[in-house]
Amino acid sequence: MTDNNQPPANNSPLERALAGEYQFNIRQLFAEAQSLYKQHLGLLLKATGLLMAIGLGAMVIMINLLALDMTSVESMQSGNAGLLDIAMLVLMTPMIVGFRMLGVKLASHKATSINELFQYFPYILVLVTANLLISLLMQVGLNLLILPGLYVYLVTQFTVVLLVEKRLGLIQSIILSARVTNRYLLPFTLLLLAFIMMFVLVLFTMGLAILWVGPVYSLVMGRLYVDLFGLDDAPQQIHPTKEDSILDA
């Protein structure tokens, strides 16, 4: 005879994550990411190289068009410097999200290609808005006691992926990312420290290590996204509908 008083089992990854049932294993995450990196080496190197080439190329073109002098403090504090920041944000944000989604799909063993980098330009408005809002919150936190700013950065890591993969509203994505991350705050903090050390390696290698660090970051965060939030099996709709509100909570 079935006991009707038993609570239902947590079936979805998100339910299990919010219940604190996910087993966070940083060593295993990096081992799997390294295995996937070797397995998809060509694709990941091409995607990382293309992203860097587009970013650097666009920056050089914009600097010349705006007649900016990178050695002049006055020039870099001018209105044209602000236009450069805005242009780079608008151009690179959807492609960086595409790079994150590349990691998500490879981590879940779904078919993908280098074209993933360019699939999220239809979400450009909400993605740029998300980046600006998170940056503002981080800046406020950093100006207060530094740690609040780092906390905001840590708990909003999945916001942009939730926006495009589950098509949640902006506020809803921020809140859900924070709720799940807060359940595993210590391991996420350790993971952040590990990535900081890896990005220091990029500086010491004059940027060359980004060809390894960038993909591994994307794969580790992709694996975590799949494990914590689950991946929708339904075909993804790239074009947002008119009913989708940027601030839909």
Legacy VTK file of the C-alpha trace (Angstrom):
# vtk DataFile Version 3.0
C-alpha trace
ASCII
DATASET POLYDATA
POINTS 249 float
0.000 0.000 0.000
1.419 3.370 -1.047
1.997 5.991 1.598
0.206 9.075 0.251
1.811 11.241 2.923
5.290 10.891 1.407
6.532 14.064 -0.318
7.096 13.765 -4.058
10.647 12.995 -5.155
12.761 15.794 -6.578
12.897 14.676 -10.194
14.288 17.614 -12.138
17.914 18.782 -11.828
16.680 22.215 -10.722
14.523 20.769 -7.944
17.398 18.626 -6.714
19.789 21.578 -6.900
17.495 23.853 -4.902
17.065 21.069 -2.341
20.838 20.944 -1.895
21.132 17.412 -3.285
23.765 18.097 -5.955
27.167 16.571 -5.183
29.689 19.286 -6.056
33.002 17.725 -7.129
35.438 20.325 -8.480
38.110 17.786 -9.402
35.624 15.739 -11.412
34.323 18.863 -13.156
37.806 19.811 -14.343
38.628 16.224 -15.330
35.502 16.007 -17.487
36.161 19.461 -18.965
39.710 18.450 -19.877
38.421 15.259 -21.515
35.867 17.217 -23.554
38.540 19.775 -24.455
40.711 17.043 -25.967
37.728 15.429 -27.689
36.566 18.685 -29.322
39.951 20.407 -29.567
39.552 21.638 -33.146
36.115 23.165 -32.580
37.097 24.840 -29.308
40.325 26.290 -30.686
38.495 27.658 -33.730
35.722 29.154 -31.605
38.160 30.744 -29.138
40.431 32.039 -31.897
37.525 33.456 -33.884
36.094 35.174 -30.814
39.469 36.758 -30.048
40.056 37.779 -33.669
36.645 39.441 -33.964
37.074 41.218 -30.633
40.575 42.518 -31.340
39.762 43.382 -34.952
36.626 45.292 -34.003
38.496 47.171 -31.282
41.278 48.251 -33.650
38.743 49.411 -36.258
36.692 51.336 -33.685
39.782 52.983 -32.174
40.774 54.248 -35.617
37.248 55.369 -36.527
36.857 57.238 -33.239
40.398 58.655 -33.443
41.260 57.493 -29.941
44.787 57.797 -28.577
45.361 54.810 -26.275
48.350 56.569 -24.681
46.366 59.684 -23.756
44.422 59.780 -20.495
42.210 62.588 -21.820
41.390 60.619 -24.962
40.448 57.492 -22.995
38.165 59.552 -20.741
36.385 61.229 -23.648
32.931 60.560 -25.009
34.413 58.587 -27.890
35.948 56.160 -25.405
32.464 55.606 -24.014
31.198 54.894 -27.536
33.959 52.307 -27.915
32.830 50.563 -24.721
29.206 50.507 -25.876
30.076 49.231 -29.357
32.236 46.414 -27.986
29.575 45.462 -25.447
26.875 45.241 -28.126
29.078 43.277 -30.529
30.738 40.842 -28.138
27.991 40.038 -25.609
25.920 37.739 -27.893
29.053 35.936 -29.087
30.357 35.409 -25.555
26.954 33.962 -24.655
27.260 31.751 -27.738
30.632 30.572 -26.412
28.982 29.760 -23.073
26.245 27.829 -24.868
28.890 25.945 -26.836
30.187 24.686 -23.496
26.676 23.798 -22.341
25.933 21.759 -25.446
29.285 19.972 -25.496
28.910 19.159 -21.793
25.489 17.635 -22.492
26.800 15.810 -25.605
24.460 17.669 -27.944
25.387 18.452 -31.538
26.785 21.941 -32.040
29.187 23.861 -34.245
31.161 27.087 -34.420
27.959 28.760 -35.657
26.781 28.619 -32.030
28.741 31.846 -31.508
26.350 33.767 -33.744
23.004 32.246 -32.721
22.096 34.723 -29.984
22.130 38.122 -31.673
18.286 38.148 -31.631
18.619 38.365 -27.827
21.035 41.285 -28.005
18.781 43.781 -26.185
18.076 41.626 -23.141
21.647 40.297 -22.980
23.209 43.767 -23.067
20.662 44.958 -20.500
21.570 42.012 -18.265
25.281 42.769 -18.531
24.744 46.449 -17.770
22.525 45.706 -14.758
24.918 43.113 -13.337
27.884 45.436 -13.932
26.059 48.245 -12.120
25.283 45.996 -9.141
28.893 44.793 -9.074
30.222 48.353 -9.184
27.990 49.379 -6.286
29.179 46.360 -4.307
32.846 46.972 -5.099
32.529 50.602 -4.036
31.086 49.515 -0.691
33.244 46.708 0.673
34.585 44.873 -2.418
33.164 41.531 -1.234
29.547 42.425 -2.140
30.693 43.147 -5.690
32.475 39.800 -5.940
29.374 38.121 -4.513
27.179 39.663 -7.214
29.588 38.435 -9.894
29.605 34.944 -8.397
25.860 34.412 -8.061
24.893 35.864 -11.460
27.150 33.587 -13.535
24.244 31.645 -15.042
21.967 34.614 -15.784
22.711 35.012 -19.494
22.509 31.267 -20.134
19.113 31.084 -18.427
17.940 34.005 -20.565
18.647 32.256 -23.869
18.315 28.575 -22.986
15.179 28.665 -20.852
13.942 32.041 -22.142
13.247 33.349 -18.664
12.813 37.037 -17.937
15.810 39.120 -16.890
14.898 39.503 -13.218
13.751 35.885 -13.026
17.059 34.705 -14.493
19.102 36.757 -12.018
17.058 35.510 -9.060
17.167 31.851 -10.134
20.911 32.002 -10.778
21.437 33.522 -7.326
19.141 31.009 -5.580
20.932 27.990 -6.997
24.437 29.404 -6.552
23.686 30.339 -2.938
22.965 26.680 -2.160
26.579 25.866 -3.060
28.316 29.123 -2.196
31.516 27.612 -0.768
32.310 25.302 -3.725
31.459 28.083 -6.176
33.835 30.394 -4.301
36.604 27.787 -4.532
35.827 27.371 -8.219
36.085 31.141 -8.734
39.498 31.164 -7.044
40.637 28.340 -9.322
39.556 30.292 -12.401
41.280 33.439 -11.142
44.548 31.498 -10.891
43.989 30.107 -14.386
43.443 33.574 -15.835
46.653 34.749 -14.147
48.314 32.065 -16.279
46.875 33.829 -19.339
48.735 37.000 -18.359
52.012 35.156 -17.869
51.728 33.513 -21.311
50.934 36.807 -23.095
47.403 35.616 -23.774
48.218 32.253 -25.350
46.801 30.247 -22.434
43.342 31.660 -23.207
43.117 28.969 -25.895
42.943 26.465 -23.028
41.550 28.498 -20.127
38.604 29.942 -22.091
37.257 26.591 -23.338
37.808 24.862 -19.977
35.892 27.656 -18.221
33.038 27.295 -20.715
32.977 23.499 -20.348
33.066 23.518 -16.538
30.293 26.114 -16.320
28.390 24.259 -19.037
28.538 21.022 -17.061
27.373 22.824 -13.938
24.509 24.442 -15.834
23.309 21.068 -17.128
23.646 19.451 -13.697
21.994 22.262 -11.736
19.353 23.648 -14.095
18.841 20.894 -16.661
18.777 21.350 -20.408
15.501 21.676 -22.282
14.993 18.871 -24.802
12.607 20.919 -26.921
14.112 22.647 -29.972
15.296 26.095 -29.019
13.431 29.063 -30.464
15.992 31.669 -31.338
13.656 34.557 -32.105
11.985 36.067 -29.034
8.263 36.750 -29.344
6.627 40.103 -28.740
5.103 38.751 -25.544
8.553 38.161 -24.041
9.266 40.999 -21.630
12.838 41.959 -20.837
11.913 42.497 -17.218
9.473 39.579 -16.989
9.892 38.148 -13.533
LINES 1 250
249 0 1 2 3 4 5 6 7 8 9 10 11 12 13 14 15 16 17 18 19 20 21 22 23 24 25 26 27 28 29 30 31 32 33 34 35 36 37 38 39 40 41 42 43 44 45 46 47 48 49 50 51 52 53 54 55 56 57 58 59 60 61 62 63 64 65 66 67 68 69 70 71 72 73 74 75 76 77 78 79 80 81 82 83 84 85 86 87 88 89 90 91 92 93 94 95 96 97 98 99 100 101 102 103 104 105 106 107 108 109 110 111 112 113 114 115 116 117 118 119 120 121 122 123 124 125 126 127 128 129 130 131 132 133 134 135 136 137 138 139 140 141 142 143 144 145 146 147 148 149 150 151 152 153 154 155 156 157 158 159 160 161 162 163 164 165 166 167 168 169 170 171 172 173 174 175 176 177 178 179 180 181 182 183 184 185 186 187 188 189 190 191 192 193 194 195 196 197 198 199 200 201 202 203 204 205 206 207 208 209 210 211 212 213 214 215 216 217 218 219 220 221 222 223 224 225 226 227 228 229 230 231 232 233 234 235 236 237 238 239 240 241 242 243 244 245 246 247 248
